[in-house]
């Protein structure tokens, strides 16, 4: 029997979390995936491209200070309930910012609600704790997120929060992908390419990456530093991007801005080393995509990357806000083809074993089946 699952989010761009949700929905067996978003955007376009249905309902995502009983009375709750009933939805999946609307709507419609916590900072306020005990299933994208969400001492039994690592399509992201087109676009020739993939937010550490690039370029002349990603969420993000571009213009490093790319497998295939300079990552989908593509990684070690990257095996882990540490490890990798190949092969195997979309889909499907059996 085909089940219709409605995924609800207030995000309309296509960042790491949205990419992971898209991959998950596309790999669920016997599921007709529906998406509800507040506006059109790259996420809705990608959802339709993979064959899913999209519903657009204007609303604003809740802040971290939401009051459950009050938010449950907002008109959008009734509208979501109507979408659930009119489309004969069997289950609803929500992110944090839509949960205050999605949970009461699902409860009124009599369908199970699953949600995924994607950020460690979403720790419930005292008046929200009872609310967060109500969903039928709660997932966290990493152990770091789970522990941050539950707090110390945990406000609810830890076993009620399941770690569901975002799955990556290891067929799409593969060492077999040809990156020559991107190298030609960058006019890199035989020069090494160091790649960073991140939306423009301060937490992503673009400034750290640029300072590291300046150091690397002094010892590896001709190195090209590419930054892929856009997905601006606010005016603050736009101002941050301006500061970063200005900072880059004042360095001697050869930094290229790739913007949003729909050909990320090819972009990764063109890279020699992939860097994650984030001050904190809840999980770090870009690291897993890079490992699946067989690329060595230099990543900061705070949060999810410490779970994803095997230090000294699939890449190097360094402290956040330390451009010198990133530079030293990048130089080490650029100077050793054998290490790059060894890390790339080990990373590919680790991505296949632990972080494949098939593994994520199997875990999600099993939980969905358990909830369906209780109905």
LUMRO-58607 format. One record per residue (C-alpha): residue number from 0; residue in three letters; x, y, z. Coordinates in steps of 0.1 Angstrom, whole numbers, always signed. Example, Ala and Ser with C-alpha at 12.3 -4.5 7.8 and 13.67 -1.06 7.14 Angstrom:
0 ALA +123 -45 +78
1 SER +137 -11 +71
//
This chain:
0 UNK +0 +0 +0
1 UNK +13 +34 -10
2 UNK +15 +59 +19
3 UNK +13 +96 +15
4 UNK +37 +115 +38
5 UNK +36 +153 +41
6 UNK +70 +169 +48
7 UNK +65 +205 +62
8 UNK +93 +231 +64
9 UNK +96 +269 +64
10 UNK +128 +267 +44
11 UNK +125 +274 +7
12 UNK +162 +273 -3
13 UNK +183 +242 -8
14 UNK +208 +239 +20
15 UNK +222 +207 +36
16 UNK +191 +199 +56
17 UNK +168 +204 +27
18 UNK +191 +183 +4
19 UNK +190 +155 +30
20 UNK +152 +157 +33
21 UNK +149 +156 -5
22 UNK +172 +125 -8
23 UNK +153 +108 +20
24 UNK +119 +114 +5
25 UNK +131 +102 -29
26 UNK +142 +69 -15
27 UNK +113 +59 +7
28 UNK +97 +27 -7
29 UNK +59 +28 -13
30 UNK +57 +64 -3
31 UNK +41 +93 -22
32 UNK +60 +123 -9
33 UNK +43 +157 -4
34 UNK +60 +189 +5
35 UNK +44 +220 +22
36 UNK +64 +252 +21
37 UNK +55 +289 +26
38 UNK +67 +300 -8
39 UNK +81 +288 -41
40 UNK +119 +284 -43
41 UNK +147 +260 -51
42 UNK +135 +234 -26
43 UNK +100 +232 -42
44 UNK +116 +231 -77
45 UNK +138 +202 -67
46 UNK +109 +184 -50
47 UNK +88 +185 -82
48 UNK +118 +174 -103
49 UNK +121 +142 -83
50 UNK +83 +136 -88
51 UNK +69 +148 -55
52 UNK +38 +170 -49
53 UNK +42 +205 -36
54 UNK +17 +226 -16
55 UNK +24 +263 -10
56 UNK +8 +279 +20
57 UNK +22 +313 +32
58 UNK +32 +313 +68
59 UNK +61 +323 +90
60 UNK +81 +297 +109
61 UNK +79 +298 +147
62 UNK +107 +313 +168
63 UNK +125 +294 +196
64 UNK +103 +312 +221
65 UNK +69 +300 +207
66 UNK +41 +293 +232
67 UNK +25 +259 +222
68 UNK -11 +265 +232
69 UNK -11 +299 +215
70 UNK +6 +288 +183
71 UNK -19 +259 +181
72 UNK -47 +285 +176
73 UNK -31 +302 +146
74 UNK -52 +299 +114
75 UNK -24 +281 +96
76 UNK -30 +251 +118
77 UNK -65 +247 +103
78 UNK -52 +251 +68
79 UNK -25 +224 +73
80 UNK -52 +201 +87
81 UNK -72 +207 +56
82 UNK -43 +198 +34
83 UNK -37 +166 +54
84 UNK -74 +156 +51
85 UNK -79 +166 +14
86 UNK -48 +147 +3
87 UNK -54 +117 +25
88 UNK -20 +121 +42
89 UNK -10 +91 +63
90 UNK +18 +107 +83
91 UNK +34 +141 +87
92 UNK +71 +150 +91
93 UNK +81 +184 +104
94 UNK +112 +205 +111
95 UNK +115 +225 +143
96 UNK +102 +258 +131
97 UNK +69 +243 +117
98 UNK +64 +218 +145
99 UNK +42 +242 +166
100 UNK +17 +243 +136
101 UNK +23 +208 +122
102 UNK +18 +188 +155
103 UNK -17 +202 +164
104 UNK -28 +199 +128
105 UNK -17 +163 +126
106 UNK -33 +155 +160
107 UNK -66 +170 +148
108 UNK -64 +150 +116
109 UNK -56 +119 +135
110 UNK -23 +110 +118
111 UNK +11 +104 +133
112 UNK +37 +132 +135
113 UNK +74 +126 +131
114 UNK +99 +154 +133
115 UNK +136 +159 +130
116 UNK +157 +182 +151
117 UNK +185 +196 +129
118 UNK +202 +220 +154
119 UNK +217 +215 +188
120 UNK +206 +250 +199
121 UNK +169 +240 +197
122 UNK +168 +232 +234
123 UNK +132 +235 +247
124 UNK +122 +263 +271
125 UNK +106 +252 +304
126 UNK +71 +260 +291
127 UNK +77 +239 +259
128 UNK +89 +206 +274
129 UNK +55 +190 +276
130 UNK +49 +199 +240
131 UNK +81 +182 +228
132 UNK +71 +150 +245
133 UNK +40 +147 +223
134 UNK +53 +139 +188
135 UNK +50 +102 +179
136 UNK +87 +101 +168
137 UNK +116 +124 +173
138 UNK +148 +122 +153
139 UNK +181 +141 +157
140 UNK +206 +144 +128
141 UNK +235 +136 +151
142 UNK +245 +127 +186
143 UNK +257 +163 +191
144 UNK +222 +175 +183
145 UNK +205 +149 +205
146 UNK +225 +159 +235
147 UNK +221 +196 +229
148 UNK +183 +192 +225
149 UNK +178 +171 +256
150 UNK +201 +192 +278
151 UNK +217 +180 +311
152 UNK +199 +165 +328
153 UNK +177 +155 +299
154 UNK +141 +168 +301
155 UNK +128 +135 +286
156 UNK +141 +99 +283
157 UNK +170 +100 +258
158 UNK +158 +68 +242
159 UNK +128 +87 +228
160 UNK +151 +107 +206
161 UNK +166 +85 +178
162 UNK +197 +96 +159
163 UNK +189 +95 +122
164 UNK +220 +106 +102
165 UNK +211 +124 +70
166 UNK +216 +101 +41
167 UNK +236 +109 +10
168 UNK +231 +94 -24
169 UNK +264 +75 -28
170 UNK +256 +68 -64
171 UNK +252 +104 -73
172 UNK +282 +115 -52
173 UNK +309 +91 -64
174 UNK +346 +90 -74
175 UNK +334 +80 -109
176 UNK +319 +115 -115
177 UNK +338 +136 -140
178 UNK +348 +171 -127
179 UNK +368 +182 -158
180 UNK +340 +206 -168
181 UNK +342 +224 -136
182 UNK +380 +226 -137
183 UNK +377 +240 -172
184 UNK +351 +266 -159
185 UNK +376 +276 -132
186 UNK +404 +276 -157
187 UNK +424 +258 -130
188 UNK +445 +237 -154
189 UNK +467 +214 -133
190 UNK +465 +236 -102
191 UNK +451 +221 -70
192 UNK +415 +231 -61
193 UNK +405 +236 -24
194 UNK +368 +237 -20
195 UNK +344 +250 +7
196 UNK +307 +243 +4
197 UNK +285 +264 +27
198 UNK +256 +289 +28
199 UNK +266 +324 +38
200 UNK +261 +325 +75
201 UNK +287 +335 +101
202 UNK +287 +301 +118
203 UNK +301 +286 +85
204 UNK +334 +303 +90
205 UNK +341 +318 +56
206 UNK +365 +343 +72
207 UNK +385 +314 +86
208 UNK +386 +297 +52
209 UNK +398 +329 +35
210 UNK +426 +334 +61
211 UNK +437 +298 +57
212 UNK +437 +302 +19
213 UNK +460 +332 +22
214 UNK +485 +310 +41
215 UNK +482 +281 +18
216 UNK +487 +302 -14
217 UNK +520 +314 -1
218 UNK +534 +278 +1
219 UNK +514 +263 -28
220 UNK +515 +288 -56
221 UNK +487 +286 -81
222 UNK +462 +269 -57
223 UNK +426 +278 -65
224 UNK +401 +282 -36
225 UNK +365 +278 -46
226 UNK +334 +286 -25
227 UNK +301 +270 -34
228 UNK +268 +278 -18
229 UNK +244 +307 -15
230 UNK +210 +302 +2
231 UNK +208 +336 +20
232 UNK +180 +335 +46
233 UNK +181 +371 +58
234 UNK +194 +406 +54
235 UNK +221 +397 +80
236 UNK +232 +368 +57
237 UNK +235 +392 +28
238 UNK +256 +417 +49
239 UNK +278 +388 +60
240 UNK +284 +378 +24
241 UNK +294 +414 +15
242 UNK +319 +414 +43
243 UNK +333 +380 +33
244 UNK +337 +390 -4
245 UNK +354 +422 +7
246 UNK +378 +403 +30
247 UNK +386 +379 +1
248 UNK +394 +409 -22
249 UNK +421 +420 +2
250 UNK +440 +387 +2
251 UNK +464 +374 -23
252 UNK +447 +340 -26
253 UNK +429 +331 -58
254 UNK +393 +328 -45
255 UNK +364 +320 -68
256 UNK +327 +323 -59
257 UNK +306 +296 -75
258 UNK +272 +305 -59
259 UNK +244 +280 -58
260 UNK +252 +249 -78
261 UNK +229 +222 -90
262 UNK +259 +201 -101
263 UNK +275 +195 -68
264 UNK +288 +160 -76
265 UNK +308 +176 -105
266 UNK +320 +204 -83
267 UNK +332 +180 -57
268 UNK +348 +158 -84
269 UNK +369 +188 -94
270 UNK +383 +194 -59
271 UNK +415 +180 -45
272 UNK +407 +189 -9
273 UNK +374 +198 +7
274 UNK +373 +222 +38
275 UNK +346 +227 +64
276 UNK +356 +258 +84
277 UNK +324 +260 +104
278 UNK +325 +273 +140
279 UNK +299 +246 +147
280 UNK +281 +221 +125
281 UNK +251 +202 +137
282 UNK +259 +174 +112
283 UNK +277 +186 +81
284 UNK +261 +171 +50
285 UNK +288 +186 +28
286 UNK +314 +165 +46
287 UNK +296 +133 +39
288 UNK +290 +143 +2
289 UNK +327 +149 -1
290 UNK +336 +115 +15
291 UNK +311 +98 -8
292 UNK +329 +115 -37
293 UNK +362 +101 -25
294 UNK +377 +134 -14
295 UNK +399 +141 +17
296 UNK +385 +165 +42
297 UNK +399 +192 +66
298 UNK +371 +200 +90
299 UNK +366 +218 +123
300 UNK +358 +193 +151
301 UNK +329 +210 +169
302 UNK +296 +192 +166
303 UNK +286 +167 +139
304 UNK +319 +166 +120
305 UNK +335 +149 +150
306 UNK +311 +120 +144
307 UNK +313 +120 +106
308 UNK +350 +125 +99
309 UNK +375 +98 +112
310 UNK +405 +119 +121
311 UNK +436 +108 +104
312 UNK +417 +82 +83
313 UNK +392 +100 +61
314 UNK +404 +135 +68
315 UNK +418 +158 +95
316 UNK +399 +175 +123
317 UNK +410 +208 +137
318 UNK +397 +233 +162
319 UNK +373 +260 +150
320 UNK +385 +296 +144
321 UNK +420 +284 +136
322 UNK +430 +292 +101
323 UNK +466 +282 +107
324 UNK +456 +247 +116
325 UNK +434 +244 +85
326 UNK +462 +257 +63
327 UNK +488 +233 +77
328 UNK +465 +203 +71
329 UNK +455 +214 +36
330 UNK +491 +219 +27
331 UNK +499 +184 +40
332 UNK +472 +169 +18
333 UNK +482 +189 -12
334 UNK +517 +178 -9
335 UNK +508 +141 -7
336 UNK +489 +124 -34
337 UNK +490 +91 -16
338 UNK +474 +106 +16
339 UNK +447 +122 -5
340 UNK +439 +88 -22
341 UNK +440 +69 +11
342 UNK +417 +93 +29
343 UNK +394 +95 -2
344 UNK +390 +57 -4
345 UNK +384 +54 +34
346 UNK +359 +82 +33
347 UNK +340 +67 +4
348 UNK +337 +34 +24
349 UNK +327 +52 +56
350 UNK +300 +72 +37
351 UNK +286 +40 +22
352 UNK +285 +21 +55
353 UNK +272 +48 +78
354 UNK +257 +77 +59
355 UNK +240 +64 +28
356 UNK +205 +75 +19
357 UNK +195 +38 +19
358 UNK +204 +35 +55
359 UNK +185 +67 +64
360 UNK +154 +56 +44
361 UNK +154 +21 +60
362 UNK +154 +36 +95
363 UNK +127 +61 +87
364 UNK +106 +35 +70
365 UNK +109 +11 +100
366 UNK +97 +39 +123
367 UNK +69 +48 +100
368 UNK +58 +11 +99
369 UNK +58 +9 +137
370 UNK +35 +40 +140
371 UNK +12 +27 +113
372 UNK +8 -6 +131
373 UNK -4 +13 +162
374 UNK -32 +30 +144
//
